[in-house]
C-alpha cells in the first residue's frame, strides 16, 4: 500500500462521513460543531485530561500531604532547592551511602517544579503534571493520525490512566513519570517522518529533542525500549513503503524514499544524543565504574537481568486487575506473583474492548501495533519464558537492565493506540458496518467469559483469589458495550446530545474503572511525623558531625530512616541499597563477609559513629557503647531502635604522619593487619612526597571543617610537621585538591577514600568536584535550541494563518 498521503486533512473520518451521506453515522464532535468551534472542542478535551490527573492525585492539594512511594525521598528535591543558585544547578553530589560519587542531571522538565514547590509536596504535583502531559500528548498524537476526537479521548485516557503507569507512584518511580509522559509526543513527530508530510526536517529536529527529553527524565531503560519500538515501527513502515512505491516510482524510487527516511531517523538519533548528553555521559560513566550487584559470571548476569520478570500466570491481571490473585499487600509470596507487588498492570476492560474493535478497523498501522503489543508481552515474561527475552538480551546495554516487566509499558502504549483506533472506527463507521460491530462486541464479551473461566480454573485452589475482583470489570464492560450499541441505533443518532451523553458515559466508565483500580496504590502521609517529630531523628540530628551510620540489622522502620530521613538531615549511611555499586566498595563488603577485614576496622575506615538495631546487640568484640533507646511498648515495636556508639570513631577528616604504600590487591590485607593503627597510619597506593620515616619529635594536629557543599569541602589544617590529611569521603578521579590555592595531588587512601599531603603550619585545604562541562553545555544548548525552534514554528504558523485569512486576522 503506498505510504504517501494527500495533504493533511482535518479529520479523514469526518470527510469519509460526509462522502457516505445518509448511510454514515456522524462523529459526535462533528455534531457539536454547530455549537462549539473546533478550537473550543479541543480545549475541552485537553481540560478533561487536566481534570482526570488532578482527581487521581487530589491528595496533593492538602498542604500537609506527602505522596507515599518506596523510592520517594524528599531529601532529593530539598537538596536541589538548597544548592541551586541563579542558573547554577549542581550536577553531582555524594550519594548518601558513604559518599559514593553519583552524577545526576536536573535538566528535565521537572526542575522548575523542584525549585518552586516545597519538597514534601513536589512528587504529587510532579506526577499530576506528568499524567496530564501523557494524556494530552496521546490525544495530540492520535489526532495527528487523523483519528476523531472521541477516539483520541479514549486513547488519551487509556494511556494517561494506564495502571502500569500511574500505580508506579507507589514505587516512587518519579523518573518513569518524567519519561513516559513524552512518549506520545515523540511518536507524533517521528511518525511524520514516515509519511510524505511537509517540514520533515522540522519534525526530525522536534523528534530528536523530545527523545532527548525522554532520556533526561531519567528512566533510561524505558526510553531505550521506546527507541527499539520506534526502530521496529520505522523498519516495518519502510519495508511496506518500498514495495508500495514500486507501483508509482519503481524499486529504485522506493529505495530512495527509504534512504531519505533513514537519514532523517539517523538525524533524530544524533540530535537526541546531543540533547541528552548530560545523562548519557553520566550513565555511561556510572556503568563503566560500577558493577551489577552479585554478578560474577554470565549465568549470574542473566539472573540479575531477569530478576523482575512478569509471570505468565499474571497475564489475566491485565484484563481483570491484580486483585483477582488476592490482596496486593497480603500473602505476597504465593506462586505466580512477584515477591513484592506494589503496582498493577490493569489495562482497563473498556480499553481492551475498543482495542479489540481497532484490530478489525481499516487503519494501516493496526497490525503493527497489535504485533508489538503481543511481542512486548512475551518479552516481559523474562525468565519464565526465556526465548523472546534472550533476543533483546543480546542488544547493547541490555545486560545492565534488570526489569523485563517494564516491557509491559510497550504493551499498554500499543493497546491505548489501538483503543483510539477502535473507538474512532465505532463512531465513524457507516451504518452498513453495524452487524460487524455488534459481532465484534459479542465476540469480545465471549472471549472475556472464556478468560474468566480460565482464571477461576487456574486459581481454584487459591484462597487468596478474590472472585469479587471480577465484578467491577464485568459491570464496566456491560455499561460500555450497552452505551456503544445505543450509539449505533439510527433513531438515537438523530439526537446529537443523546450521542454526546452516551459518549460521556463511555468515557466516564473507562476512566472510572482505571481510576478505581489504581487508587489503592496512591496514598499519602504526614511528613512531620517521619522527618521532624521522630525521636531517633531528633537525637541523631543533635549529634556533632559529620559522621556515618550503620545498620546492625534491618527493620522496615530503620531502613526507611537510613535511606530517606537521615539524608534529609545530611547524615550519611554506609549500607548499600543499589543495583550497581563501585567495584572497590563491593570489594570492601566482600572482604567483610569473608572475614578478611574486621568489623572494627571497617567502622574506622568508613567514619561510622553510630550503629542502629531494632533489637539489643549482644556482646561483641567491637567496642560499642549503648547510646540510646527509642520506642517503647508493643504498640511502637515496629519503630523501635537501639542506638550504639562506636568508641573508636575516626573523624571525617584527620591527619597522620605515617603511611604505608601497597599494591591495590594488598591494601585490604594491610588494613586488617593486627599491628595497624588507623589513627596513626594511612595505606596509600602511590608514594607521597614525604619522608618514609617521620621525624622523632611529637606530631600534633587539628583539622576543622570550614564549609561543606555537594561539590566542595574546605578544611583548615594545623600541623606541627608535614603530614597527610585524610578525607574519609569516596575517591573519584574528578575531585581536585588545593592547598592554600595551589594544586595538590589527591592520593587514594585506605582503598576507598582520598588524602592529600600538607606542609607544616596552618593551611586551607580544599576539595572540589569538577564534572566534565561539555555534556552539560550540549544539553543546555539543546534546551535553548528547541525553545527557539518552537517559537519560530509558532510565529511562522500564525503569520501564514493571517495571510490565508486576512478578514479573520482583522
C-alpha positions in Angstrom: 0.0 0.0 0.0 1.5 3.4 -0.9 3.0 5.2 2.1 2.2 8.6 0.8 -0.9 10.5 1.8 -2.7 13.6 0.5 -2.3 17.0 2.2 -3.2 16.6 5.8 -7.0 16.8 6.2 -8.5 17.9 9.5 -10.1 14.5 10.0 -10.2 11.7 7.5 -13.0 10.1 9.4 -15.2 13.2 9.2 -14.5 13.5 5.5 -15.5 9.9 5.0 -18.7 10.5 6.9 -19.6 13.4 4.6 -19.0 11.3 1.5 -21.1 8.4 2.8 -24.1 10.8 3.1 -27.2 9.4 4.7 -25.6 6.0 5.2 -22.9 7.3 7.5 -23.1 8.0 11.2 -21.6 11.3 12.2 -18.7 11.6 14.6 -20.0 13.0 17.9 -17.7 16.1 17.8 -18.9 16.9 14.3 -22.5 17.0 15.7 -21.3 19.6 18.2 -19.5 21.7 15.7 -22.6 23.8 15.1 -22.4 24.9 18.7 -18.7 24.8 19.5 -15.8 25.7 17.4 -13.1 23.0 16.8 -10.7 25.0 19.0 -13.1 25.0 21.9 -13.8 21.3 21.5 -10.1 20.5 21.5 -9.6 22.8 24.5 -12.4 21.0 26.3 -10.8 17.6 25.6 -7.4 18.8 26.9 -9.2 20.1 30.0 -10.6 16.6 30.6 -7.1 15.3 30.9 -6.2 18.0 33.4 -9.3 17.1 35.5 -8.6 13.4 35.5 -4.9 13.9 36.6 -6.0 16.4 39.3 -8.5 13.8 40.5 -6.1 10.9 40.6 -3.6 12.9 42.7 -6.2 15.0 44.5 -4.3 14.4 47.8 -1.7 16.9 46.6 -4.0 19.8 47.4 -3.6 19.1 51.1 -0.5 21.1 52.2 0.4 18.5 54.9 0.4 15.6 52.5 3.4 13.8 51.0 3.0 11.2 48.4 4.0 7.8 49.7 6.4 5.8 47.5 9.1 3.3 48.1 11.8 5.3 46.3 10.4 8.8 47.0 12.5 10.8 49.4 12.1 14.5 50.0 15.9 14.9 50.6 16.4 14.9 46.8 14.2 18.0 46.0 15.4 19.5 49.2 19.0 19.1 48.0 18.2 20.8 44.7 16.4 23.7 46.3 19.2 24.3 48.8 22.2 24.1 46.4 20.7 25.7 43.3 21.6 29.4 43.0 20.6 31.5 40.0 21.3 29.4 36.9 23.8 27.2 38.7 22.4 23.7 39.2 24.8 21.2 40.9 25.2 18.1 38.8 27.0 16.0 41.4 26.5 15.2 45.0 27.9 12.5 47.3 25.5 9.6 47.4 24.1 9.3 50.9 25.7 5.9 51.1 29.3 6.6 52.2 29.8 9.4 49.7 29.8 7.2 46.6 30.1 9.7 43.7 27.0 9.9 41.6 26.4 12.5 38.8 22.7 13.4 38.5 21.1 15.7 36.0 18.5 18.3 36.9 17.7 19.5 33.4 14.5 17.6 32.9 11.2 19.5 32.8 10.6 18.8 36.5 13.4 21.2 37.5 11.1 24.3 37.7 8.8 22.3 40.0 11.7 21.4 42.3 12.6 25.0 42.7 9.0 26.3 43.1 7.2 23.7 45.2 8.0 22.7 48.8 10.0 19.4 48.7 7.3 17.4 50.6 4.7 18.4 48.1 6.8 18.1 44.9 6.1 14.5 43.8 2.3 14.7 43.9 2.3 17.8 41.7 5.0 16.3 39.5 3.0 13.2 38.9 -0.1 15.2 38.4 1.6 17.3 35.7 3.2 14.2 34.0 -0.1 12.3 33.8 -1.8 15.4 32.3 1.0 15.7 29.7 0.8 11.9 28.9 -3.0 12.2 28.2 -2.7 15.5 26.3 0.2 14.3 24.1 -1.5 11.0 23.3 -4.6 13.0 22.3 -2.4 15.1 20.0 -0.7 12.1 18.5 -4.0 10.3 17.7 -5.5 13.5 16.2 -2.4 13.8 14.1 -3.1 10.3 12.9 -6.5 11.5 11.6 -8.5 10.0 14.5 -11.6 11.7 15.7 -11.9 13.5 19.0 -13.8 10.7 20.7 -11.2 8.1 19.6 -8.4 10.4 20.7 -10.1 10.9 24.1 -10.4 7.2 24.6 -6.8 6.6 23.6 -5.6 9.5 25.7 -7.4 8.4 28.8 -6.4 4.8 28.3 -2.7 5.9 28.2 -3.0 8.5 30.9 -4.7 6.2 33.4 -3.0 3.0 32.4 -2.4 1.3 35.7 1.1 0.2 34.8 1.9 3.9 34.6 0.1 5.6 37.4 0.3 2.8 40.0 4.1 3.1 39.8 3.6 6.1 42.1 3.6 3.6 45.0 7.1 2.5 44.0 8.2 6.1 43.8 9.3 6.0 40.1 9.5 9.7 39.6 11.8 9.3 36.7 9.3 6.9 35.0 6.7 9.6 35.0 9.1 12.2 33.7 10.0 9.9 30.8 6.7 8.2 29.9 4.7 11.5 29.5 6.8 12.5 26.5 6.5 9.2 24.5 3.3 10.1 22.6 4.8 13.5 21.5 7.9 11.7 20.3 5.7 9.3 18.3 3.8 12.2 16.8 6.9 13.8 15.3 8.6 10.5 14.5 5.6 9.1 12.6 5.5 12.2 10.4 8.9 11.2 9.1 7.4 8.1 7.7 4.7 10.0 5.8 5.1 12.4 2.9 4.3 15.4 5.1 5.9 18.8 4.9 8.5 20.1 7.3 10.3 16.8 7.6 13.5 18.4 8.8 11.5 20.3 11.5 9.8 17.1 12.5 13.1 15.4 12.8 14.5 18.2 15.0 11.5 18.0 17.3 11.5 14.2 17.4 15.2 14.2 18.4 14.6 16.9 21.0 11.7 15.1 22.5 13.6 11.8 22.6 16.4 13.6 24.4 13.9 15.0 26.9 12.6 11.4 27.5 16.1 10.3 28.4 16.6 13.4 30.6 13.6 12.3 32.5 15.9 9.6 34.0 14.1 6.3 33.0 16.8 5.3 30.6 15.5 1.7 30.4 12.1 2.7 29.3 13.4 5.3 26.9 15.7 2.7 25.4 12.7 0.3 24.9 10.8 3.1 23.2 13.8 3.5 20.8 13.6 -0.2 20.0 9.9 0.1 19.4 10.4 3.1 17.2 13.1 1.3 15.2 10.7 -1.6 14.6 8.0 0.8 13.6 10.4 2.5 11.2 11.6 -0.8 9.7 8.1 -2.1 9.2 6.8 1.1 7.5 9.9 1.4 5.4 9.6 -2.1 4.0 6.0 -1.7 3.3 6.6 1.7 1.6 9.3 0.3 -0.6 7.0 -2.3 -2.1 4.1 0.1 -2.2 6.0 2.8 -4.1 7.1 0.3 -6.7 3.7 0.8 -8.4 4.5 4.5 -8.8 8.2 5.1 -8.9 9.7 1.6 -9.1 12.0 -0.2 -6.8 14.7 2.5 -7.2 12.3 5.2 -6.2 11.2 3.2 -3.2 14.7 2.7 -2.1 15.5 6.4 -2.5 12.5 7.3 -0.3 13.6 4.8 2.3 17.0 6.3 2.2 15.6 9.8 2.9 13.7 8.4 5.8 16.8 6.6 7.1 18.7 9.9 7.0 16.1 11.7 9.0 15.8 8.8 11.5 19.6 8.9 12.0 19.3 12.7 12.4 16.8 12.1 15.2 19.2 9.8 17.0 22.1 12.2 16.7 20.0 15.1 18.0 18.7 13.1 20.9 22.3 12.0 21.9 23.4 15.6 21.8 20.3 16.9 23.7 20.7 14.3 26.4 24.5 14.3 26.5 24.4 15.1 30.2 22.6 12.0 31.3 24.2 9.7 28.6 27.7 10.7 29.8 26.7 10.3 33.4 25.1 6.9 32.8 28.0 5.5 30.7 30.5 6.7 33.3 28.4 5.2 36.1 28.0 1.9 34.3 31.7 1.7 33.5 32.8 2.4 37.1 30.1 0.3 38.8 29.3 -3.4 38.7 26.0 -5.2 38.8 25.4 -6.4 42.3 26.1 -10.1 42.9 27.3 -10.8 39.3 30.4 -13.0 38.9 29.5 -14.9 35.7 27.3 -14.9 32.7 24.7 -17.0 34.5 24.7 -14.5 37.4 24.2 -11.7 34.9 21.2 -13.5 33.4 19.7 -13.9 36.8 20.3 -10.3 37.5 18.8 -9.1 34.2 15.7 -11.2 34.6 15.1 -10.7 38.3 11.9 -8.8 37.9 10.0 -10.7 35.2 6.3 -10.8 34.6 4.9 -14.2 35.4 2.7 -15.6 32.6 0.0 -16.6 35.2 -0.4 -12.9 35.9 -1.5 -12.1 32.4 -5.1 -12.2 33.5 -4.3 -9.2 35.7 -4.1 -7.1 32.5 -7.8 -7.9 31.9 -9.3 -8.0 35.4 -6.8 -6.3 37.6 -4.2 -7.7 40.1 -6.8 -8.3 42.8 -8.0 -11.4 41.1 -4.9 -13.1 42.6 -5.5 -11.8 46.0 -4.8 -8.7 48.1 -1.8 -6.8 46.9 -0.3 -6.3 50.3 -1.2 -9.6 51.9 0.4 -13.0 51.1 2.8 -11.5 48.6 4.9 -14.7 48.0 2.4 -17.2 46.7 3.2 -18.9 43.3 2.7 -16.8 40.2 3.3 -13.4 41.7 6.3 -11.3 42.3 7.7 -11.2 45.8 7.0 -7.5 46.0 3.9 -6.4 44.2 3.5 -2.7 44.7 1.9 -1.8 41.4 -0.8 -3.1 39.0 -0.8 -3.5 35.2 -4.5 -3.4 34.6 -5.3 -2.1 31.1 -9.0 -1.5 31.5 -11.8 -3.7 30.3 -13.4 -0.9 28.1 -9.9 0.0 26.7 -9.4 -3.6 25.7 -12.9 -3.7 24.1 -12.1 -0.8 21.9 -8.6 -2.2 21.1 -10.3 -5.4 20.0 -12.5 -3.4 17.7 -9.5 -1.5 16.5 -7.9 -4.7 15.3 -10.7 -5.0 12.7 -10.7 -1.4 11.5 -9.1 -0.2 8.3 -6.2 1.5 9.9 -3.0 0.6 8.1 -0.8 0.5 11.3 -3.2 -1.6 13.4 -1.4 -4.9 12.6 2.0 -3.4 13.7 0.6 -2.2 17.0 -1.1 -5.5 17.7 2.0 -7.5 17.0 4.2 -5.1 19.0 1.8 -5.4 22.0 2.0 -9.2 21.9 5.7 -9.3 21.4 6.3 -6.9 24.3 4.1 -9.1 26.5 6.2 -12.2 25.6 9.4 -10.3 26.2 8.2 -9.2 29.7 7.9 -12.9 30.7 11.7 -12.8 31.0 13.0 -15.9 32.9 9.6 -17.6 32.8 9.7 -17.8 29.0 13.3 -17.0 28.0 13.4 -17.2 24.2 12.0 -13.7 23.4 14.0 -12.0 26.1 17.1 -13.8 25.0 16.9 -12.0 21.7 16.7 -8.5 23.3 19.2 -9.5 25.9 21.9 -9.6 23.2 21.3 -5.9 22.3 23.7 -3.2 23.6 23.5 -2.2 27.3 20.6 -4.7 27.9 22.8 -6.7 30.3 22.8 -3.8 32.6 18.9 -3.7 32.9 17.2 -6.0 35.3 13.4 -5.5 34.7 11.8 -7.4 31.8 8.5 -6.4 33.5 8.9 -2.9 32.1 8.2 -4.2 28.6 4.6 -4.1 29.6 4.7 -0.4 29.0 5.1 -1.0 25.3 2.0 -3.3 25.5 0.0 -0.6 27.3 1.2 2.0 24.8 0.1 -0.1 21.8 -3.2 -1.1 23.4 -4.0 2.6 24.1 -3.3 3.5 20.4 -5.5 0.5 19.2 -8.2 1.6 21.6 -8.2 5.1 20.0 -8.4 3.5 16.5 -11.3 1.2 17.6 -13.3 4.0 19.3 -12.9 6.2 16.2 -14.0 3.3 14.0 -17.0 2.6 16.2 -18.2 6.2 16.0 -17.5 6.9 12.3 -18.2 3.6 10.5 -21.2 3.7 8.2 -24.4 2.1 9.2 -23.7 -0.9 6.9 -21.0 -1.9 9.4 -23.4 -2.3 12.3 -23.6 -6.0 12.1 -19.8 -6.3 12.1 -19.5 -4.0 15.1 -22.2 -5.9 17.1 -20.4 -9.2 16.2 -17.1 -7.8 17.4 -18.5 -6.7 20.8 -20.3 -10.0 21.2 -17.0 -11.9 20.3 -15.1 -9.8 22.8 -17.7 -10.5 25.6 -17.4 -14.2 24.8 -13.6 -14.0 25.0 -13.8 -12.3 28.4 -16.2 -15.0 29.7 -13.7 -17.6 28.5 -10.8 -15.8 30.2 -13.0 -15.6 33.4 -13.4 -19.4 33.3 -9.7 -19.8 32.8 -8.9 -17.5 35.7 -11.2 -19.5 38.0 -9.7 -22.8 36.8 -6.1 -21.6 37.2 -6.7 -20.2 40.7 -9.4 -22.5 42.0 -7.1 -23.8 44.8 -6.0 -20.4 45.9 -7.7 -18.9 49.0 -6.1 -15.6 48.2 -8.1 -15.1 44.9 -10.9 -12.5 45.2 -13.8 -13.5 42.9 -15.3 -10.1 43.7 -12.5 -8.6 41.7 -14.2 -9.9 38.5 -17.4 -7.9 39.3 -16.2 -4.4 38.5 -14.6 -5.2 35.1 -17.7 -7.1 34.0 -20.1 -4.3 35.1 -17.9 -1.7 33.3 -17.9 -4.0 30.2 -21.7 -4.2 30.3 -22.2 -0.5 30.7 -19.7 0.4 28.0 -21.0 -2.2 25.5 -24.6 -1.1 26.0 -23.7 2.6 25.5 -21.7 1.7 22.4 -24.6 -0.3 20.9 -27.1 2.5 21.7 -24.9 5.0 19.8 -25.2 2.9 16.7 -29.0 2.9 16.8 -30.3 5.1 14.0 -33.1 6.6 16.0 -30.8 7.8 18.7 -28.3 9.2 16.3 -30.9 11.8 15.3 -30.4 13.4 18.7 -26.9 14.9 18.9 -27.0 15.4 22.6 -28.1 11.9 23.2 -25.0 10.6 21.4 -22.8 13.1 23.3 -24.3 11.8 26.6 -23.7 8.2 25.7 -20.1 9.0 24.7 -19.7 10.7 28.0 -21.0 7.6 29.8 -18.4 5.5 28.0 -15.6 7.9 28.8 -16.7 8.0 32.5 -16.9 4.3 32.7 -13.5 3.8 31.1 -11.8 6.5 33.3 -13.6 5.5 36.4 -12.7 1.8 36.0 -9.0 2.6 35.7 -9.0 5.2 38.5 -10.8 3.0 41.0 -8.4 0.1 40.4 -5.3 2.4 40.7 -6.5 4.4 43.8 -5.3 1.9 46.5 -1.7 2.4 45.1 -1.8 6.1 45.7 -1.5 7.1 49.3 -0.1 10.0 51.4 1.4 10.5 54.8 2.3 13.4 57.1 6.0 14.1 56.7 6.3 15.8 60.0 5.9 12.5 61.8 8.7 10.9 59.8 11.1 13.8 59.2 10.7 16.1 62.1 9.0 14.6 65.1 10.7 11.2 65.2 12.7 11.0 68.4 15.5 9.0 66.9 15.9 11.5 64.1 15.9 14.4 66.5 18.6 12.8 68.6 20.7 11.9 65.6 20.4 15.4 64.2 21.6 16.9 67.5 24.9 14.9 67.5 28.0 16.7 66.3 29.1 15.6 62.9 29.9 14.8 60.3 29.7 11.0 60.8 28.1 8.0 59.2 25.6 5.4 60.4 25.5 1.6 60.0 22.6 -0.7 60.4 23.4 -3.8 62.6 20.2 -5.5 61.4 17.2 -4.2 59.4 13.6 -3.4 60.1 11.2 -1.5 57.8 11.4 1.5 60.0 15.2 1.7 60.2 15.6 1.1 56.5 13.3 4.0 55.8 15.2 6.2 58.3 18.6 5.4 56.8 17.6 5.7 53.1 15.2 8.6 53.3 15.1 10.6 56.6 18.8 10.8 57.6 19.9 12.1 54.2 17.3 14.8 54.5 19.3 16.0 57.6 22.5 15.4 55.7 23.6 12.4 57.8 25.3 9.7 55.7 25.0 5.9 56.0 27.2 3.1 54.7 24.5 0.4 53.9 24.4 -0.3 50.2 21.0 -0.3 48.6 21.9 -0.1 44.9 21.6 -2.3 41.9 25.1 -1.1 40.9 28.0 0.0 43.1 31.7 0.7 42.6 33.9 -2.3 42.5 36.1 -1.2 45.4 33.1 -0.6 47.6 31.9 -4.1 46.7 35.4 -5.5 47.5 35.3 -4.0 51.0 31.9 -5.6 51.8 33.1 -8.9 50.3 36.2 -8.7 52.5 34.0 -8.0 55.5 31.9 -11.1 54.7 35.0 -13.2 54.1 36.5 -12.0 57.4 39.5 -10.6 55.6 38.5 -7.2 57.1 37.4 -6.9 60.7 34.2 -5.1 61.5 36.1 -2.7 63.8 38.5 -1.7 61.1 35.5 -1.3 58.7 33.8 1.1 61.1 37.1 3.1 61.4 37.7 3.4 57.7 34.1 4.3 56.9 33.7 7.0 59.5 31.0 5.1 61.3 30.0 6.6 64.7 26.5 5.1 65.4 25.1 1.7 64.9 21.4 1.2 64.8 19.5 -2.0 65.5 15.8 -3.0 66.0 16.9 -5.3 68.9 19.6 -5.2 71.5 23.1 -6.1 70.2 24.7 -9.0 72.1 28.2 -8.6 73.5 30.8 -8.4 70.7 34.5 -7.8 70.2 33.7 -4.5 68.6 33.8 -1.7 71.2 30.2 -0.4 71.2 28.6 1.7 73.9 24.8 2.0 74.3 23.8 5.5 73.3 20.1 5.4 73.5 16.8 3.6 73.1 13.9 4.9 71.0 10.4 3.5 71.1 8.5 1.8 73.9 5.8 -0.8 74.4 4.4 -3.3 71.9 2.5 -0.6 70.1 5.7 1.0 68.9 7.6 -2.2 68.3 7.9 -1.6 64.6 9.5 1.8 65.3 11.9 0.6 68.0 15.6 1.4 67.7 18.6 0.7 69.9 21.5 3.1 69.1 25.1 2.3 69.9 28.2 4.5 69.7 31.4 3.1 68.2 34.1 4.0 70.7 37.0 4.0 68.2 35.3 6.5 65.9 37.6 8.2 63.4 36.7 11.8 62.3 35.6 12.5 58.7 38.9 14.4 58.2 42.1 13.9 60.2 45.9 13.9 59.8 48.6 11.3 60.1 52.4 11.3 59.7 52.9 7.6 59.0 51.9 5.8 55.8 52.4 2.5 54.0 52.4 2.0 50.3 50.8 -1.1 48.9 49.6 -2.5 45.6 45.8 -2.4 45.1 45.3 -6.1 45.8 47.2 -5.9 49.1 45.6 -2.8 50.6 42.7 -4.5 52.5 45.1 -7.1 54.0 47.3 -4.2 55.2 44.3 -2.5 56.8 43.4 -5.7 58.6 46.9 -6.3 60.0 47.0 -6.8 63.7 49.6 -4.0 64.3 47.8 -1.5 62.0 46.6 1.6 63.8 44.2 3.7 61.6 44.7 6.7 63.8 48.4 6.8 63.2 48.9 5.3 59.7 47.2 5.5 56.3 47.6 2.9 53.5 48.3 4.5 50.1 48.8 3.1 46.6 51.3 5.7 45.5 54.4 7.1 47.1 53.7 10.6 48.6 56.2 13.5 48.7 57.0 12.8 52.4 59.9 11.0 54.0 59.2 7.3 54.6 60.3 7.7 58.3 58.7 10.6 60.2 60.8 12.8 62.5 61.2 11.8 66.1 59.5 14.8 67.6 55.9 14.6 68.7 53.3 15.1 66.0 50.3 17.3 66.8 47.5 18.3 64.5 43.9 19.6 64.2 41.7 19.5 61.2 38.5 21.6 61.2 35.8 21.6 58.5 35.1 25.2 57.5 32.4 24.6 54.9 30.8 21.7 53.0 28.6 21.6 49.9 27.9 18.8 47.4 30.8 19.8 45.2 33.2 21.5 47.6 34.7 20.8 51.0 37.0 23.3 52.7 39.3 22.3 55.7 41.7 24.2 58.0 44.6 22.0 58.9 47.1 22.9 61.7 50.1 20.6 61.6 53.3 20.5 63.7 55.2 18.9 60.8 54.4 17.9 57.1 51.7 15.2 57.1 48.9 13.6 55.2 45.4 14.9 55.6 42.9 12.1 55.1 39.4 12.8 53.9 37.0 9.9 54.6 35.0 10.6 51.5 35.0 8.3 48.5 37.8 8.8 46.0 36.9 9.8 42.4 39.1 10.9 39.6 37.1 14.1 39.1 37.9 15.5 42.5 40.6 18.3 42.6 42.5 19.4 45.6 44.2 22.7 46.6 46.4 23.6 49.5 46.3 27.4 50.0 45.1 27.9 46.5 47.9 25.7 44.9 47.0 22.5 43.1 47.8 19.3 45.1 47.7 15.7 44.1 44.9 13.6 45.6 46.0 10.2 46.8 43.8 7.1 47.1 43.7 6.4 50.9 42.7 3.2 52.7 41.4 1.7 49.4 38.3 3.9 49.2 39.0 7.4 50.5 41.2 10.3 49.5 44.1 12.1 51.0 46.5 15.0 50.3 50.0 15.9 51.5 50.0 19.2 53.5 53.1 21.1 54.7 53.8 22.1 58.3 51.8 25.0 59.7 48.3 26.3 59.2 46.8 25.7 55.8 43.5 25.8 54.0 42.8 22.5 52.1 40.0 22.5 49.5 38.5 19.5 47.7 36.3 20.5 44.7 34.5 18.2 42.3 34.9 19.2 38.6 32.5 17.3 36.3 33.0 17.5 32.6 31.4 20.6 31.2 30.7 19.6 27.6 27.8 17.3 28.3 26.1 20.0 30.3 26.8 22.6 27.6 25.3 20.3 24.9 22.1 19.7 26.9 21.7 23.3 27.8 22.2 24.3 24.2 19.6 21.6 23.2 17.0 23.2 25.5 17.7 26.7 24.1 17.5 25.3 20.6 14.2 23.5 21.0 12.7 26.6 22.6 13.8 28.8 19.7 12.6 26.2 17.2 9.2 26.0 18.8 8.9 29.8 18.9 9.9 30.0 15.2 7.3 27.4 14.2 4.7 29.2 16.2 5.4 32.6 14.7 5.5 31.3 11.1 2.3 29.4 11.7 0.5 32.5 13.0 1.9 34.5 10.1 0.6 32.0 7.5 -2.8 31.9 9.1 -3.1 35.7 9.0 -2.1 35.7 5.3 -4.6 32.9 4.5 -7.5 34.5 6.4 -6.9 38.3 6.4 -10.5 39.0 7.4 -10.2 36.8 10.5 -7.0 38.4 11.4 -8.6 41.8 11.3 
